[in-house]
Amino acid sequence: MSQNHELQTWYDQGNALFKLRRYEGAVARFDKLLDQQPNHVEAWGQRGCALYEMGAHEEAISSFDKAIQINPKFVLGWHGKGIALAKLGRYEEAITSFKKALKFGPDEPKVWYNQGHTYSCLYRYKEAISSFDKAIELKPDNYRAWYSRAVSLASLRRYEEALASLDTTLAIKRTCYYAWNYRGLVLTKLDRHDEAIASFDKSLDLKSDNPNAWYGKACSYAVREDVEMAVKFLHRAIILSPNLYRVMAQTDTNFDQIRSHDLFRDLMAKR
């Protein structure tokens, strides 16, 4: 077997193992290749992706940096580095990496999407929306971008626009339970409680052990001062995630109308 053929085999095996989610094996194959051919930019990039999937984010960044040193216009290197930096909470550095990736690959919807998500982590929602818009322009059926756009719009209290974005999300992927759930939350903000409850129910049809939806239903019933139903559904949320939802309900203004009721107080007192 010629050396070139052997190197290609290691690269192909590394990619195959990556697809099978056998990331350590993938890294080992890329390492064998890079020992012989240290300037193989794609191997450094794929190695970085495998390390990222293993949770070795710092090592992944080193691998992406190596790829970028070899080819400063390598889009995957800048994109991968950005994702790993964002995972470490280094959001400003991540944005810098995404901007570099977009300089060399402006038509990459995934980069626009991940840049948008990182802007939202920085509470820079207008910039996030612009990034999601670009991702959608390049890939109109990207339901995650439509959903994330809705979340950013809702964070700016642009609820009607958020609702429209969620409806598009669900037109693309009807079974997206968390979009149904978020749609319920937005409808609650708009005081459209019957529709909100119907959305939460749809979410629960798709995923019954979904505490967010049970909690959302509880909020809608609490606002309507239906104490029995509010407490019933809040109890379901607390069973699924006791620490989070009990604490949330203690300060959530949606429950202010029923806070002094015995049923609500008894539920809050339970441990």
VEXRO-424727 format. One record per residue (C-alpha): residue number from 1; x, y, z. Coordinates in nm, 2 decimals. Layout:
<pts>
NUM_X_Y_Z
...
</pts>
This chain:
<pts>
1_0.00_0.00_0.00
2_0.14_0.34_-0.10
3_0.19_0.60_0.18
4_-0.06_0.84_0.02
5_-0.32_0.56_0.00
6_-0.25_0.47_0.37
7_-0.29_0.83_0.47
8_-0.62_0.86_0.28
9_-0.74_0.54_0.45
10_-0.67_0.69_0.80
11_-0.85_1.01_0.71
12_-1.15_0.81_0.57
13_-1.16_0.59_0.88
14_-1.14_0.89_1.11
15_-1.45_1.04_0.93
16_-1.64_0.71_0.94
17_-1.57_0.67_1.31
18_-1.68_1.03_1.37
19_-2.01_0.96_1.20
20_-2.06_0.66_1.42
21_-1.99_0.89_1.73
22_-1.68_0.69_1.81
23_-1.49_1.01_1.87
24_-1.18_0.87_2.05
25_-1.12_0.63_1.77
26_-1.16_0.91_1.52
27_-0.90_1.13_1.70
28_-0.66_0.83_1.70
29_-0.69_0.79_1.32
30_-0.64_1.16_1.26
31_-0.34_1.16_1.49
32_-0.18_0.87_1.29
33_-0.24_1.07_0.97
34_-0.10_1.40_1.12
35_0.21_1.22_1.25
36_0.30_1.16_0.88
37_0.14_1.47_0.73
38_0.13_1.75_0.99
39_0.00_2.01_0.75
40_-0.32_1.82_0.66
41_-0.56_2.11_0.74
42_-0.89_1.90_0.70
43_-0.76_1.64_0.95
44_-0.68_1.91_1.21
45_-1.03_2.04_1.15
46_-1.20_1.70_1.18
47_-0.99_1.62_1.49
48_-1.11_1.95_1.65
49_-1.47_1.85_1.58
50_-1.42_1.51_1.74
51_-1.25_1.66_2.05
52_-1.54_1.90_2.08
53_-1.79_1.62_2.07
54_-1.59_1.45_2.35
55_-1.62_1.76_2.56
56_-1.25_1.84_2.53
57_-1.32_2.20_2.43
58_-0.97_2.35_2.50
59_-0.80_2.07_2.31
60_-1.05_2.12_2.03
61_-0.96_2.49_2.01
62_-0.59_2.40_1.99
63_-0.67_2.17_1.70
64_-0.87_2.44_1.52
65_-0.59_2.69_1.58
66_-0.35_2.45_1.41
67_-0.57_2.42_1.11
68_-0.61_2.80_1.09
69_-0.23_2.84_1.11
70_-0.19_2.62_0.81
71_-0.48_2.79_0.62
72_-0.60_3.12_0.76
73_-0.91_3.11_0.54
74_-1.02_2.77_0.66
75_-1.39_2.82_0.74
76_-1.44_2.50_0.94
77_-1.15_2.60_1.16
78_-1.29_2.94_1.25
79_-1.64_2.80_1.29
80_-1.54_2.51_1.51
81_-1.32_2.74_1.72
82_-1.62_2.97_1.77
83_-1.85_2.69_1.88
84_-1.59_2.56_2.13
85_-1.53_2.91_2.27
86_-1.90_2.97_2.31
87_-1.93_2.64_2.49
88_-1.67_2.76_2.74
89_-1.87_3.09_2.79
90_-1.61_3.29_2.60
91_-1.88_3.46_2.39
92_-1.70_3.77_2.27
93_-1.40_3.56_2.14
94_-1.66_3.32_1.98
95_-1.82_3.61_1.79
96_-1.47_3.71_1.66
97_-1.42_3.36_1.53
98_-1.76_3.35_1.37
99_-1.70_3.68_1.20
100_-1.37_3.54_1.06
101_-1.56_3.23_0.94
102_-1.82_3.45_0.76
103_-1.55_3.66_0.60
104_-1.42_3.36_0.42
105_-1.76_3.17_0.39
106_-2.04_3.42_0.39
107_-2.30_3.17_0.27
108_-2.27_2.92_0.55
109_-2.61_2.91_0.73
110_-2.47_2.71_1.03
111_-2.22_2.98_1.11
112_-2.48_3.25_1.09
113_-2.70_3.04_1.32
114_-2.43_2.98_1.58
115_-2.33_3.34_1.57
116_-2.70_3.43_1.64
117_-2.71_3.19_1.93
118_-2.40_3.34_2.08
119_-2.53_3.69_2.04
120_-2.84_3.58_2.23
121_-2.62_3.44_2.51
122_-2.48_3.80_2.54
123_-2.84_3.94_2.55
124_-2.76_4.12_2.22
125_-3.10_4.02_2.07
126_-3.12_4.26_1.78
127_-2.78_4.13_1.65
128_-2.90_3.77_1.72
129_-3.21_3.83_1.51
130_-3.01_3.97_1.22
131_-2.79_3.66_1.23
132_-3.09_3.42_1.24
133_-3.25_3.62_0.95
134_-2.94_3.56_0.74
135_-2.93_3.18_0.84
136_-3.30_3.16_0.73
137_-3.23_3.35_0.40
138_-2.97_3.09_0.32
139_-3.17_2.79_0.45
140_-3.54_2.87_0.48
141_-3.64_2.53_0.62
142_-3.41_2.56_0.92
143_-3.67_2.53_1.20
144_-3.41_2.58_1.47
145_-3.32_2.92_1.33
146_-3.69_3.02_1.32
147_-3.73_2.90_1.68
148_-3.42_3.08_1.81
149_-3.54_3.39_1.62
150_-3.87_3.37_1.81
151_-3.69_3.34_2.14
152_-3.49_3.65_2.07
153_-3.80_3.84_1.95
154_-3.98_3.75_2.27
155_-3.69_3.86_2.48
156_-3.74_4.20_2.32
157_-4.12_4.17_2.40
158_-4.20_4.16_2.03
159_-4.45_3.88_2.10
160_-4.67_3.90_1.79
161_-4.35_3.87_1.57
162_-4.23_3.59_1.80
163_-4.56_3.40_1.75
164_-4.54_3.43_1.37
165_-4.18_3.29_1.38
166_-4.30_3.00_1.60
167_-4.58_2.93_1.36
168_-4.33_2.90_1.08
169_-4.11_2.67_1.30
170_-4.41_2.44_1.35
171_-4.51_2.46_0.98
172_-4.16_2.31_0.91
173_-4.15_2.07_1.20
174_-4.49_1.99_1.35
175_-4.34_1.76_1.61
176_-4.11_2.02_1.77
177_-4.24_1.99_2.12
178_-4.03_2.28_2.26
179_-4.16_2.51_2.00
180_-4.52_2.43_2.10
181_-4.42_2.49_2.46
182_-4.26_2.83_2.38
183_-4.56_2.92_2.17
184_-4.77_2.86_2.48
185_-4.55_3.10_2.68
186_-4.58_3.37_2.42
187_-4.96_3.33_2.40
188_-4.97_3.36_2.78
189_-4.78_3.69_2.75
190_-5.05_3.81_2.50
191_-5.32_3.70_2.75
192_-5.45_3.44_2.50
193_-5.48_3.17_2.76
194_-5.71_2.92_2.58
195_-5.47_2.91_2.29
196_-5.18_2.89_2.53
197_-5.32_2.59_2.70
198_-5.39_2.42_2.37
199_-5.02_2.48_2.27
200_-4.90_2.34_2.60
201_-5.13_2.03_2.55
202_-4.98_1.98_2.20
203_-4.63_1.99_2.35
204_-4.74_1.74_2.61
205_-4.89_1.51_2.35
206_-4.54_1.50_2.19
207_-4.35_1.47_2.52
208_-4.55_1.40_2.84
209_-4.25_1.43_3.08
210_-4.20_1.79_2.98
211_-4.21_2.00_3.30
212_-4.19_2.33_3.11
213_-4.53_2.26_2.95
214_-4.69_2.15_3.28
215_-4.56_2.47_3.44
216_-4.68_2.68_3.15
217_-5.03_2.53_3.19
218_-5.02_2.60_3.56
219_-4.93_2.97_3.49
220_-5.22_3.01_3.24
221_-5.47_2.86_3.49
222_-5.33_3.07_3.78
223_-5.38_3.39_3.58
224_-5.74_3.29_3.53
225_-5.76_3.22_3.91
226_-5.85_2.85_3.85
227_-5.67_2.74_4.17
228_-5.74_2.37_4.15
229_-5.61_2.33_3.79
230_-5.32_2.56_3.85
231_-5.20_2.36_4.15
232_-5.27_2.03_3.98
233_-5.04_2.12_3.68
234_-4.78_2.29_3.90
235_-4.76_1.97_4.10
236_-4.69_1.77_3.78
237_-4.40_2.01_3.70
238_-4.26_1.99_4.05
239_-4.27_1.61_4.04
240_-4.06_1.61_3.72
241_-3.81_1.88_3.84
242_-3.87_1.96_4.21
243_-3.59_2.21_4.28
244_-3.64_2.44_3.98
245_-4.02_2.47_3.96
246_-4.09_2.51_4.33
247_-3.84_2.79_4.35
248_-3.98_2.96_4.03
249_-4.34_2.95_4.15
250_-4.24_3.12_4.47
251_-4.16_3.45_4.28
252_-4.35_3.41_3.95
253_-4.61_3.69_3.92
254_-4.84_3.46_3.73
255_-4.92_3.30_4.06
256_-4.99_3.62_4.25
257_-5.37_3.58_4.22
258_-5.37_3.24_4.40
259_-5.07_3.28_4.62
260_-5.27_3.31_4.94
261_-5.50_3.01_4.86
262_-5.46_2.71_5.09
263_-5.41_2.46_4.80
264_-5.12_2.67_4.66
265_-4.96_2.72_5.00
266_-4.99_2.35_5.09
267_-4.81_2.26_4.76
268_-4.53_2.51_4.83
269_-4.49_2.38_5.19
270_-4.44_2.02_5.08
271_-4.09_1.88_5.07
</pts>
